[in-house]
Amino acid sequence: MFRKFPQLMQRRGFSSTTSAGFDKVGVIGLGLMGHGICQVAAASGAHQSVIAYEQEQRFLDSGKDRIFKSIDKLVQKEKITATKAEESMNSITFTTDVDALQDTDFIVEAVIENMDLKRDLYTSLGNICKPETIFASNTSSLSITEMSEFSGREENFVGVHFFNPVQLMKLVEVIRTEKTDPEVFQKAYDWVGQIGKVAVSCGDTPGFIVNRLLVPSLMQALLMVDRQDATVKDIDISMQLGAGHPMGPIHLADYIGLDTCLFIVQGWIEKYPDEPSFALPGCLVEKVNAGELGRKSGKGFYHWDGDKRGDPV
Ligand SMILES: NC(=O)c1ccc[n+]([C@@H]2O[C@H](COP(=O)([O-])OP(=O)(O)OC[C@H]3O[C@@H](n4cnc5c(N)ncnc54)[C@H](O)[C@@H]3O)[C@@H](O)[C@H]2O)c1
């Protein structure tokens, strides 16, 4: 199945580890994030099996294809052996049968960011899975506490917030609610290390650590544009050359997607209207209303050619 090469090269995130305590792990949703989580979990060798679940066959097939291509690329770059690649693929069971998750020890959910959808999913998972199964959501902006209530197993519920691309980004924020059992939290925290990532611990607060600091700073940059304090280009150059950031805040907002930024901030403002660091810049709303969403639409605060940023608009 995979092109073979002679030597075994074990790399971070793809090395064999000792047993994680979770023999059977489930991943729900094989989109941008879920396929990466499934791949990393399978490649860690820490589980007897990984159950990859999608509701529809076509999404299951495309998720499987994404994982296959990503693993194959690692073989071609000689980062893992063809044998290891085969082992990883073979340890994943791809299914559209939700009952296959019934006896999993740990489930990571990575379905689209929609609370109605997640509510239905957790309500049914709570009934389907054995009582000891720990649920972990990869949500970026929704309340872990709220989801845990839908699941009917608040003490067995955490957040595990991965970063995109999962295969490369080392950090995972592990989120505890007021009801999370400390032992459950510890297991989830340890699991993150066992699949080759670095865990940090955070309470169930909007944006957790990274986005709570990052998103308001992007909004502050756009508020400067609203006030005409400085140009888009000068703000970005300043944060690159003066603060040492790899890219400026408005470049980053374009890269993430202006609609995504708007969605996150609007949600926070709705829920926490008295929090002064959650502010909505007028220029962001105008851009999204005009369909200028940044990289994904070819135009935002900058022109884009695929992943390549052009001049400011
Ligand atoms: N995109 C990011 O950069 C990023 C980063 C960190 C966390 N997240 C979070 O990860 C989650 C997934 O985001 P994504 O970007 O991978 O989304 P995506 O749209 O790429 O993938 C979502 C997948 O879930 C599947 N799905 C939808 N409903 C389902 C159901 N009921 N059962 C099974 N599968 C279902 C879809 O078919 C799709 O393949 C969201 O909660 C998001 O907030 C995203």
The ligand as a Gaussian input file, in Angstrom:
#p B3LYP/6-31G(d) Opt

LIG

0 1
 N      -10.475000      24.550000      11.808000
 C       -9.641000      24.844000      12.811000
 O       -8.588000      25.492000      12.620000
 C       -9.944000      24.354000      14.198000
 C       -8.939000      24.422000      15.176000
 C       -9.208000      23.906000      16.460000
 C      -10.463000      23.378000      16.732000
 N      -11.431000      23.355000      15.760000
 C      -12.720000      22.764000      16.110000
 O      -12.771000      21.440000      15.599000
 C      -14.117000      21.095000      15.256000
 C      -14.144000      20.641000      13.804000
 O      -13.662000      21.677000      12.986000
 P      -13.127000      21.385000      11.511000
 O      -12.475000      22.642000      11.065000
 O      -12.379000      20.092000      11.484000
 O      -14.509000      21.184000      10.736000
 P      -14.779000      20.442000       9.337000
 O      -16.014000      21.067000       8.794000
 O      -13.551000      20.427000       8.501000
 O      -15.091000      18.941000       9.774000
 C      -16.230000      18.570000      10.494000
 C      -16.574000      17.142000      10.144000
 O      -17.610000      16.685000      11.022000
 C      -18.477000      15.859000      10.259000
 N      -19.751000      15.788000      10.962000
 C      -20.720000      16.735000      11.053000
 N      -21.736000      16.277000      11.811000
 C      -21.411000      15.031000      12.224000
 C      -22.049000      14.053000      13.045000
 N      -23.227000      14.280000      13.627000
 N      -21.413000      12.891000      13.253000
 C      -20.211000      12.646000      12.690000
 N      -19.557000      13.526000      11.905000
 C      -20.150000      14.716000      11.679000
 C      -18.531000      16.519000       8.903000
 O      -18.978000      15.605000       7.910000
 C      -17.092000      16.971000       8.716000
 O      -16.300000      15.981000       8.061000
 C      -14.951000      22.343000      15.564000
 O      -15.523000      22.211000      16.827000
 C      -13.931000      23.465000      15.534000
 O      -14.289000      24.559000      16.368000
 C      -11.195000      23.805000      14.505000

